Every structure is written in C-alpha cells, then in structure tokens.
C-alpha cells in the first residue's frame, strides 16, 4: 500500500505479497501463541488511520479504501493472492490485527468491526464529477499537512471544482486535478491515469517563509539561516565531488549506490546515491568494507546531498552501522489517525560499526528527500554526528496510494515523522547545524574542487576541536 520513493514502487503488491500480519488482542493472555493464516480470520477489519478496510471471508481477502464520503474497492489483481500468514497471540475472540509491511519495526493496527461501512456496499459513481469529488474527499480525510504547506484546501478545491461539469472529458479532468494538486507543493503527491497513459508527479514547494531562503542559497557562497543569519564557511560543496577527491582509494559497491574512499589519508568519504536498488545483504557487505577502510581516520563525510530517497529500511539499516548502542531515531504515526499513538523507531548496532568516537558530517541539500531524510534524522540522533550543508526537501512521509472511482490512482503524503526530539520537518525540510552552499553539477571544474577543499578543511578543523 505504501512506499517511500517519489519515483514509484509496487507498494500495493507489497501489502499482500510481502506482508506479515500479527494478530494481537485487546485482552491478550498468551504472548507465545501459535501461528495460523490470517485468511482464517473471517470478518471485517478497519485500520487506525490510512483508510483501509479489509474484508476476509472463506479464505478470500478484499481491500477497500474508505474516506469520509467515499469507499472504493481495490481491484488490483495482486489482492487475490492468499499467501498471507498471521501470528495469533490468542486464537479466541481476536479483535485487533497488528500488521507489518516492509518495515518490521512499524505496526499498522486494524480493529474488527461488525460489518462493512455503508459507503463500501455499493458501486461508486465513475463519472468525472464524482472522481473529482473523490480526490477532494481523500485529501480532506487523509492529508495532514495543509497547515504546514499554507494551503486552504476547501477554498482551493472549490475554485477548481468550478471548472468541472458532467461534460468535462477525462483529459480535461486530468489537467484540472493535476493543476490543483500542483498548488499543494508536495513531492509525494501524484496522479496516474492508466486509461490515458499519463502520470502527473508534483514537485515540492516550500511555504512562503522558507521559499526565499532556499532560492537565495543557490546563488550565493553562504547559506541563509531561518532568520537570514549566515554561517561564514568559505567555499561550497558540489554533490558527489568527494568521489573525485579520493584518488585511487575510490570504490563502488551495492550496485553502484554506495561509493567511498579516503581524502588526503585522513577523511573518510561515503556517498549514498539512493535508498533503493540494493538489498539488505548488499548494505551489510558494503558497510563492512566501509568500516574496514575508515578505521583510524580523523573524520568521516557522509554525502546524501543528491539522494532522492527509496526505502526507510535501507536508510535505518545504513544509520545503524554508525550506532554504538540502541538509539531512538524517530517517531512515526498516521497523520489521519490517533496522533497520540506515536511509535518509536530505534536503530541498533549491526555488524562491524564505524568508530563511534570519530566525528561524522552528513551533507544534505534541497535535493535530499524522502527516505534519505529519514536517514538524516536517524543520524542526527547519534552524538558524534553533525548535519551540514543545506536544508533538505521536506517530504519525509511515506506515500499513501488510493484508487479513484474511474480506475485512476492517487498518491499523497499521510504519515508524520518526528525526530528524536519530537520535531517535525515536513514541508520545511531538516535544517543543518552548519550551513554552506551545495551545488548540483554533472562535472567538476578546478574551481569546484578548490571550493570543496575549503569545506573539507573547515570540517577537518572542526573535527579536531571536538572533545
């Protein structure tokens, strides 16, 4: 159902193909109960947040997506699969399902309900007006970031509703909805119209208070703080340039997603290009090699300044290799559910960890997004890590996928992530502790290399001054 990448993924199939369901009870008495197929748990189950309703009958499962006014049956063919298992804590009178999808550290909670909601029993109107209204209702029900993005949704949707009538064509409808969603300014919002062979993917737009900050930082040698205070750091960084500075020590691994080496014999450089396209086994093997190479260095630079995201599990797995002990990384919960139910997520030492006494500097830019931002807040929870560079994009939430009455698919941000200090950085981006300009280029000039060396020298000096 969910994925954390603005590039797309088969997350709906993950729900039934890769899902593991855990059944607990409100009055559980046997924490070591045996396992049985969840398909034996006949009944109707509604999620806390997310708008999911599961109907299980005679070993068959059907998924519905329920918002305030609409309920749409998911017709994805993957949902006919039956390879689901449940671990039953107590087989008598179960009332609650605890579900993990791709991240075993996070549970989705389903409560048994007496019957399908009334809105789920009929066939929804597939017309253009109903489809537009469904988009409005889905965002009204499940999108928690209108305030952060300074969007008056009732007013915005009403303005675009005036362009819709029963005579509107599907092509016109697609254009109207796309223009409306673009105004939200969230990089995790998209619309896919298979019937038209078209897809709209929104781009991130900062709220007005931070727009000018991000704009000016691209064209100056200083990075502006929230109140236009500047940190005077000579030079600038170019994404990925460290790979050009490590000379013959450069190595690439994990399908090229991880590159590392040593700069001038004392500064480790690790670039993580994205949080997908590599397996957990790739990460373990690669980070084992990195730990061996980075032994005894004075500092380590971790460059995620052009990392667009991927999977949370990869990000936290990478961060765990820098942890010396179990550490609270962040909190996560559904923005449309019970917001008091904040689930803590921890990172734990895994395999040969890097030296936890060595100063680590994580470089980000406005292109650091999604799961890469989850990696950043996980790293910031560690005592020897300093966040440097530019503010991140500010799209931490996973994407919630929803079908529309006419068969189109919609995605939107839905979950709230809080860092270990319970701060939310959705929409505004995660601010670095030390600010300097980060540029994006495909090739590097001598000027770029000289500017990067200014940054490296600054970080080298900072590392020596740390206790």
N, C-alpha and C positions, 0 to 999 in steps of 0.2 A: 504494500500500500504506500510505502513511504521510501524516499531515498534522499540522500543528501548530495546532490550534484545538480548544478544548473544545466548540465549537458544532457541529462536524461538517463534513465535506467529502467530495467524491467522490475520495478518495485512491486507492482501489483502481483506478479507471479511469485515474488519472494514471500508474499503473505501465506500462500498455500504450499509452495514448493519447498521453501527453506524454513518455514515457520516451526517453532516448537511451542506447544501450548502447555501451560502449567495450571492445573486446577487446584485452587485452594478454597477454603470455606470460611464463612464468617464465624463459624464455631468449630474450626478445625481442631481435631483431637489426636490425629495420627500423622505427625510430620514425616514419617517414613513410609507412607502408604505406597501401594504398588502402582504400576502404570497400566493404562488402558487407552484405547483410541478415543480421541475427542468426538469422533463421529458417533460414539455410543451415547453421547451426552445430549439426547434429544431435547429440544426446547429452543427458546429464543433468547439471545444474549445481546445486550446493548453496551457499547463501550462508554467509559467515562471520558468525555471529550472525543474529538475526532469524527463523530457522527457515524459510526459503524454499527450496524445491526446484523447479527448472524442468526440464521435460521437453520437448525440442524434437525433432520428428520430422516429416519430409515437410512442412516449412514450417508446422507447427502447433505452438503453444506451450500447455502446461498447467502451471498453478501448483499446488503442494502446500504445505501448512503442516505442518511436522514438529516435534513436541516430543519429549520423551523416550519417551513411551509411545504417542502418537497421531500419525497423519498423515492430514490431511483435505484432499481435493481441493477447490479453489476453483471453484465453479460460477458465479461472476459472469459474465454474458454478455459483458462487455467483454473477457474474456480470449480470445475467439475472434477478436479483431481481429488483423490481420497487418501493421499499418503501423509496424513496428519497424525501425530501422536500426542497424547496428554499424559502428564504425570498426576495421578489422582492422590491428593493428600488424604482424603477420606471419601470413600465412594458413596456415602449415604447423604442424600439431600443436598448436593452441591449447589451453591448459589453464586459463586464467583470464579471467573476464569482469569488467571494471570498469564499473559501472553508475551513471549519474546519473539522478535522477528529476526533481524540480522545482528542485533546488539544484545548479547546475553546479560548485560548489566542493567538493561532498562525493561520494565514491565508495562504492558498495556493491560488495563483492567476492564473486564466485562462482567456485568451483572445480569443474572437471569431475570427476565421479565415474563409476564403472563402470556402475552401474545404480541404479534406484530403490531406496530403503531398503525392507526387507521390510514395514514397517508401512504403506507407501504403496500396496501392491499389492491389498489387499482393500477391501471396503466397511465403513466403521466402523459399530459399533452405534449406532443413533439413539435408543436408549431414554433415559429420564430419568436413570438411574444413570450410564450412560456419558457423557451430556452433562455432568453434574456433575463426574465424574472428569476429563473433558477440560479443564474450567475450572481445576481444581486443578493438572493437569499443565502446562497452558500457563503459568500463573503461576509454578509451580516452575521451569520451564525458562527463561523469558524475563524475569521481573520482577526487577530488580537492587536494589530499594530497600526490602526488608523491614527490614533493619537500621536504615536511616535513619528509617523510619516506626515503629520499635519494634513490629513485627508478628511474632509466632511463627506463621508460615504453616502448618506441619504441625499444630500444636495447634488453630489457628483452623478450618482446613478439616475436621479430624476432628470438631470439635464440630458443625459444620453438616451433615456427612455423616450424622450420626445422625438427621437429620430427613428423609432421602431413602430411598425404597424403590421397587421396581418399580410400586407402586400410586400413587405420587405423580403428581398431574396436572401438566400443563405450567404452569398458572397458579401452582400451589404451588411448582414448581421455580423459576420466575422470581422469586418473592418470596424464596425461601431464598437463591438466588445473589445477589440484589440486597442483601439484608441482610448477607451475608458480605463482599461487595466494599466495602460502605459502611464497614466497620471498617478497611479499609486507609487510608482518608482521603486518596485521591489524586484530584484533579480531572480527571485524564486517563483515569480508568477508567470504562467504560460497558458496557452490555449492551443489545442491540437484538433484540427478538423480533418479527420481521415476522409470524409466524403468529398472534400475539396482538395485533398492532397496538400494542405497548408498547415503551418505551425507559426504561432506568434510567441516570442520569448521576450519578456520585458527586460529592461535594464535598470540598474539601481540608480536612484536619485536621492541625494541627501536632503534632509529637511533644510529649510532656508538658513538656519543658524550656522550650519556647517558647510553649505554649498561654497561660499566664498573662500573658506579656509582650504578646502580641497582644491579649488581652482587655482588659487594663488601659489600653493605649494608646488604645483607642477612647473612653474615658470620662474622660480627664484632659487637661490642657493641656500635658503633657510626654509625650515618647515614651521608653519604657524601653529601656535597652540590655540586652545579654545577661546582665549580672550586676546588673541593676537600677540601674546608673549612669544618670543623666539628663543630657541636654544642655539647659540652660535657654535655650530660644528662646521669646520672647514671641509670642503669637498662635498661630493654627493655619491650616492651608490647607484649602480646600474644593475638591474635584476640579472642574476646569473653570472655576473662578471667574475666572481670568485673562481669559477672553473678555468678562467684564463690566467689566473694568478698562481695556481698551484703547480704549474710546470709538469714535470714528469711524474708527479705523485698522483695525478688525476686518475680516478677510477669511476666507472659507471656500473650500476648493478640494478636489480629489481626491474628488469625490462627498460632500463634507462631512466626510470623515475627517480632514482637516487644517484647523485653524483657527489663525490667527496675527494678530499686531498688535503695537503698541508701547505699553508702560505708561509714562506720565509722560515720554515723549520720550526715555528712555534705557535702558529694559529691554525687550528683545525677549521676546515670549511666544509659544510654539509648543505647541499641544495636538495630540497624535496620538491619535485616539479608538480605533483598532484597526489591526492589521497585515494587513487584507484589505479587499476591497470597492473596491480601487483597483489600477490596473495599474502596471507599472514606468514606463510613459510618464507616467502621472498623477504619480507620485512625482518624476520628473525635472523636469517642468514646475512642479510646486508648490514644490519646494525651490529651483528657480531664482528664483522670485518671492520666497521667504523670504530668500534670500541678498541680493537687491537691497534689500529693506526693512530688513534687520538690519545694514546697513553702518554702521560707526562707532558702534555702541552700547556702553554700558559693561558689559553682561552680557546673557545670554540664559537664559530659563527654558524648559525642555522638560518639559511636563506629560504623563506617561503614567500618572497615578495611577488612572485608571479604564479602562485599556486591557486587554481580556481576552485579547489575542493575535491570532493569524492565521497568517501565513507568515513563516518565518525570512528568506526572500529579501527581503521588504519591509523587515523590521527592519534587516538589514545594509545594504540599499541606502540607507535613511534615515541610518544611522550614518555611512556613507561620505561623506556631504556635510559632515560635521564633521571629517573626517580631513585632515591636511595632508600625510601620507605614508602609504605602506603600513604597516599596523599589525596585529600579531597580536591578533585579537579574542577567540578562544576555541578550545578543542579539543572534538572530538566523536567518539564511538565507540559501538559496540553494547555494552550492558551485559551481554549474554549471549554475547559473542564473545571474541576475543583483546583483553583490555583494555590490552595494551601497544601496540596499533596506534591510537594517538591521532592523529587527523587534525587538523592546524592549519587554522583558518579565518581569513582575513585580510580586512580592509576596506581599500579603496583609494580615493583621491580620485576623485570622479566629478562632472564638470560644475563649475560655479562653487561652490566650497566656501565655507562660512561662515568668517569670520575666525578662524583658529586661535589667535590671541592673546587673543580675547575669552573671559572666564570663562563657562562653561556650567554650569547647575544642572539636573539631571534629578530631577524629583519623582516618587516612587512611593508606592504604598500596598499594603495586603494584597490589593487587587483587581488589581494589576499582575501579569499572568500570562502563561505560555507564551511565544509569540514576542515579546511585549513585554519579557519578562525577557532574551531573547537580545539585544534591542536595548540593554537596560541594561548587560549585561556587555560588549557591544561599545563602548558609550560610555565605560564606566569605564576602558577601556584607553587612552583618549586623555588627554594630560597636562593639558589645560585644563578637564576635566570633573569636577564634584563631584556625587556622588549624595546626595540629601537626601530627607527625608520619613520614610516608614515602610518596614519590611521588606516585600519582595514575597511573592507567594503561594507560590512554591517548586515550580512544576510546569514545569520547563524542557524536559523530554524531549518528543520527538515521540510521537504515539500509534501503537502497533503494532496493526494490525487483524488479527483472527483469526476464521475461521469455526468454528462448533461442529458436532458431528455431526448435530444436528437442524435445521440451517439458520440458527440464530441467529448473531449477530455480537457479538464481544467486542473491546474496546479496552483497552490498558494502556500505561503508560509503559515504555520499554525502553532508550532511549539515555541516555548520560551526557554531560553538558556540563560542561566545566571552564572557568573564566575564564582570562584570560591569565596569572594566577599559579598556575594548576592547582588552584584551589579549586572544590569542588562545592557548590552551594547548593540542590540538590534536597531537597525535604521541609521545609527550614528557611527558605527564602527568602533573598534577597540583602539584607544589612543596609546601610542608608545610612551615609554618613560623618558627616552632620549629621542629627540626629533631631528631628522635630516631628510633631505630630498632623495626620493628614489625614482629613477627614470626607467623607461622601458625602451630597449633597443635590440635589434637583431644582431648587430655587430658592435664592436667596441673600438674606439679610437684611442690614441695615446693619451689624449686629454681625459677620457673616461677612466682609463687605468690609473692615471695620476690622481684623479679625484677620489677613486676608490681607495687608493693607498692612504690618502688623508684620513678617510674613515677608519681604515684598519689601524692606523697609528693611534687615532683617538681611542679606539676600543682597547688596544694593547695597553695604553697608558691607564685607562680606566680599570682594566683587569689588575694591574699592578697595585693600584691604590685601594682595591677591595681588601677588607680584613681577611 
